[in-house]
Amino acid sequence: MDYQYLITPFCAWLVAGGLKFLINSCRARRLAFGLIGYGGLPSNHSAIVSSMAALIAIREGISSSAFGVAVTLAFIVLLDAASLRKQIGHQAIVVNQLVKHSGIEKTKLRERIGHSKLEIMAGVIVGCAVAAGVTWSFPS
């Protein structure tokens, strides 16, 4: 088995998560452990699926059936990050407001779930860069 296919998405997840932590820490001017999770720049999900699609494109070519499957999966994940999860975040805002005004003691729902187009694009760039880096660092 070629371990690049296991290493690449994991590395993309680590790089995107590390970048997100650094960016959030700089913005908050403190270590931003509380801001780890869904949402933010770059998108971890976008980086992971893009890294696999890019690795397959580099290793097997864009005419391979595996690349077609990877692009389809990436497309679904990117659409989900941009639309469905963003709508869930909007619903969480409304639910939090309703709970606040009702006087019910309830843990606040996370409102930052989806991604902007910039965050998704940054994730795609990170994923492609990681795939290129893994391919270059660990030639088969």
MARGUKOL-437524 format. One record per residue: x, y, z of N, C-alpha, C in turn; residue in three letters. Coordinates in steps of 0.05 Angstrom, whole numbers, padded with zeros to 5 digits, always signed. Layout:
XYZXYZXYZALA...
//
This chain:
+00017-00024+00000+00000+00000+00000+00018+00025+00000MET+00009+00044-00015+00024+00070-00016+00014+00088+00006ASP+00031+00094+00025+00023+00109+00049+00018+00139+00043TYR+00025+00149+00020+00018+00177+00014-00012+00182+00015GLN-00028+00162+00009-00057+00165+00009-00068+00167+00038TYR-00053+00157+00057-00061+00160+00085-00048+00185+00098LEU-00024+00191+00091-00009+00213+00102-00020+00240+00093ILE-00027+00242+00068-00035+00268+00057-00059+00281+00070THR-00082+00267+00073-00104+00280+00086-00099+00287+00115PRO-00084+00269+00128-00077+00275+00156-00060+00300+00159PHE-00040+00302+00141-00022+00325+00141-00038+00351+00134CYS-00057+00348+00115-00074+00371+00108-00090+00380+00132ALA-00101+00361+00147-00116+00367+00171-00099+00382+00192TRP-00074+00371+00196-00056+00384+00215-00048+00412+00207LEU-00041+00415+00182-00032+00441+00172-00055+00462+00173VAL-00078+00454+00163-00101+00473+00164-00109+00479+00193ALA-00109+00459+00210-00116+00464+00238-00095+00482+00252GLY-00070+00477+00246-00049+00494+00258-00050+00522+00248GLY-00055+00526+00222-00059+00553+00211-00083+00567+00224LEU-00105+00552+00226-00129+00564+00238-00124+00573+00267LYS-00110+00556+00282-00103+00563+00310-00086+00588+00311PHE-00065+00589+00294-00048+00613+00293-00063+00638+00285LEU-00080+00636+00265-00095+00659+00255-00114+00669+00277ILE-00129+00650+00289-00148+00657+00311-00133+00668+00335ASN-00110+00658+00341-00094+00668+00364-00085+00696+00359SER-00076+00702+00334-00068+00729+00327-00091+00748+00328CYS-00114+00740+00318-00138+00757+00319-00147+00763+00347ARG-00146+00742+00364-00156+00745+00392-00134+00756+00410ALA-00110+00757+00401-00087+00765+00417-00083+00749+00442ARG-00090+00723+00440-00085+00704+00461-00087+00676+00448ARG-00078+00655+00462-00080+00628+00452-00110+00622+00449LEU-00118+00615+00425-00147+00612+00419-00156+00583+00420ALA-00152+00570+00442-00161+00542+00445-00191+00540+00444PHE-00205+00560+00454-00234+00560+00454-00246+00565+00426GLY-00230+00572+00407-00240+00577+00380-00235+00554+00361LEU-00224+00532+00372-00219+00508+00355-00246+00495+00350ILE-00250+00487+00325-00275+00474+00318-00283+00481+00290GLY-00309+00481+00285-00320+00486+00258-00318+00515+00252TYR-00315+00521+00226-00313+00549+00217-00285+00560+00219GLY-00280+00582+00207-00254+00595+00208-00237+00591+00184GLY-00214+00605+00183-00196+00605+00160-00171+00590+00168LEU-00162+00571+00152-00175+00558+00128-00194+00536+00137PRO-00210+00527+00119-00229+00505+00123-00214+00479+00124SER-00216+00465+00147-00203+00439+00149-00215+00418+00130ASN-00242+00418+00128-00255+00399+00111-00246+00403+00082HIS-00245+00428+00073-00236+00434+00046-00208+00426+00041SER-00191+00430+00061-00163+00422+00058-00160+00392+00056ALA-00175+00377+00072-00173+00348+00072-00182+00336+00045ILE-00206+00344+00035-00215+00332+00010-00200+00342-00014VAL-00191+00367-00013-00174+00378-00035-00147+00365-00036SER-00136+00358-00013-00110+00345-00013-00111+00318-00026SER-00133+00303-00022-00135+00277-00034-00140+00279-00064MET-00157+00298-00072-00162+00302-00101-00136+00311-00115ALA-00122+00328-00102-00097+00338-00114-00076+00315-00116ALA-00074+00299-00095-00055+00277-00095-00062+00257-00117LEU-00087+00251-00120-00095+00232-00141-00089+00244-00169ILE-00094+00270-00172-00088+00284-00197-00058+00282-00203ALA-00041+00287-00183-00012+00286-00187-00003+00258-00193ILE-00012+00238-00178-00002+00211-00180-00014+00195-00203ARG-00041+00199-00207-00055+00182-00226-00065+00196-00251GLU-00065+00223-00249-00075+00239-00272-00105+00246-00269GLY-00112+00267-00283-00140+00276-00281-00160+00259-00297ILE-00150+00241-00313-00168+00224-00328-00174+00198-00313SER-00163+00194-00289-00168+00169-00274-00196+00170-00261SER-00207+00147-00258-00233+00145-00245-00231+00154-00215SER-00209+00148-00203-00205+00156-00175-00206+00187-00172ALA-00195+00201-00191-00196+00230-00190-00225+00240-00193PHE-00241+00227-00210-00269+00234-00213-00284+00231-00187GLY-00279+00208-00173-00292+00203-00147-00283+00224-00127VAL-00257+00230-00126-00247+00249-00107-00258+00277-00111ALA-00260+00285-00136-00272+00312-00143-00301+00313-00135VAL-00316+00291-00140-00344+00290-00132-00347+00293-00102THR-00331+00278-00087-00332+00280-00058-00324+00308-00049LEU-00304+00319-00060-00295+00346-00053-00317+00366-00059ALA-00330+00363-00081-00352+00382-00089-00374+00381-00068PHE-00382+00357-00059-00403+00354-00039-00395+00367-00013ILE-00370+00362-00004-00360+00374+00021-00359+00404+00019VAL-00349+00415-00003-00347+00444-00006-00374+00457-00007LEU-00393+00445-00020-00421+00456-00020-00432+00455+00008LEU-00428+00434+00022-00438+00431+00049-00426+00453+00067ASP-00400+00458+00065-00387+00478+00081-00398+00506+00075ALA-00404+00511+00050-00412+00538+00042-00442+00543+00046ALA-00458+00522+00045-00487+00527+00047-00500+00515+00071SER-00501+00489+00072-00516+00475+00093-00506+00482+00121LEU-00480+00480+00125-00469+00485+00151-00472+00515+00158ARG-00470+00532+00138-00474+00561+00143-00503+00566+00153LYS-00522+00553+00141-00550+00556+00149-00555+00546+00177GLN-00541+00524+00184-00543+00514+00212-00533+00535+00231ILE-00511+00549+00224-00501+00570+00241-00521+00593+00244GLY-00535+00600+00223-00556+00621+00225-00578+00612+00243HIS-00586+00586+00241-00607+00576+00259-00598+00576+00288GLN-00573+00570+00293-00562+00571+00320-00564+00599+00332ALA-00559+00619+00316-00562+00647+00326-00590+00652+00335ILE-00609+00644+00319-00638+00649+00325-00646+00633+00350VAL-00638+00608+00352-00644+00591+00375-00632+00603+00400VAL-00607+00612+00398-00594+00625+00422-00609+00650+00431ASN-00619+00666+00412-00634+00690+00419-00660+00682+00433GLN-00674+00662+00422-00699+00653+00434-00695+00642+00462LEU-00674+00627+00466-00668+00615+00492-00661+00638+00512VAL-00645+00657+00503-00637+00679+00520-00661+00695+00530LYS-00680+00700+00512-00704+00716+00520-00725+00700+00535HIS-00722+00673+00535-00742+00657+00549-00735+00653+00578SER-00710+00658+00585-00701+00655+00612-00692+00626+00619GLY-00693+00609+00600-00685+00581+00604-00654+00580+00606ILE-00645+00565+00626-00616+00561+00629-00608+00538+00610GLU-00593+00545+00589-00586+00526+00569-00558+00533+00558LYS-00542+00514+00552-00516+00519+00540-00520+00531+00513THR-00505+00552+00507-00507+00566+00482-00497+00548+00459LYS-00512+00548+00437-00504+00532+00413-00481+00547+00399LEU-00464+00532+00387-00442+00543+00371-00454+00556+00346ARG-00448+00582+00342-00459+00597+00320-00441+00597+00295GLU-00416+00593+00299-00397+00594+00277-00392+00566+00267ARG-00406+00557+00247-00404+00529+00238-00395+00528+00208ILE-00407+00544+00191-00401+00543+00163-00376+00560+00156GLY-00371+00562+00130-00348+00576+00120-00355+00596+00099HIS-00339+00617+00097-00342+00636+00075-00327+00625+00051SER-00331+00637+00028-00318+00628+00004-00287+00631+00006LYS-00278+00652+00020-00250+00656+00024-00238+00634+00042LEU-00252+00626+00063-00243+00605+00080-00241+00578+00066GLU-00261+00573+00048-00261+00548+00033-00238+00549+00013ILE-00235+00571-00001-00213+00573-00020-00186+00570-00007MET-00182+00581+00016-00157+00578+00031-00153+00549+00038ALA-00174+00534+00045-00172+00506+00051-00164+00490+00026GLY-00175+00497+00003-00168+00484-00022-00138+00488-00028VAL-00129+00513-00025-00101+00519-00030-00083+00504-00011ILE-00090+00503+00015-00074+00488+00034-00073+00458+00026VAL-00096+00447+00019-00097+00419+00012-00080+00412-00013GLY-00081+00429-00033-00065+00425-00057-00035+00428-00051CYS-00029+00447-00034+00000+00451-00026+00010+00427-00010ALA-00006+00417+00008+00002+00394+00024+00006+00369+00005VAL-00013+00365-00013-00010+00343-00032+00016+00345-00048ALA+00022+00368-00057+00047+00373-00072+00071+00368-00054ALA+00070+00378-00029+00092+00374-00010+00096+00345-00003GLY+00075+00330+00002+00078+00302+00008+00089+00287-00015VAL+00080+00293-00039+00090+00280-00063+00119+00285-00067THR+00128+00309-00062+00156+00317-00065+00173+00305-00043TRP+00162+00304-00019+00177+00295+00004+00180+00265+00006SER+00159+00251-00003+00159+00222-00001+00154+00209-00029PHE+00173+00211-00047+00169+00200-00074+00165+00169-00072PRO+00148+00159-00089+00144+00130-00088+00161+00115-00108SER
//
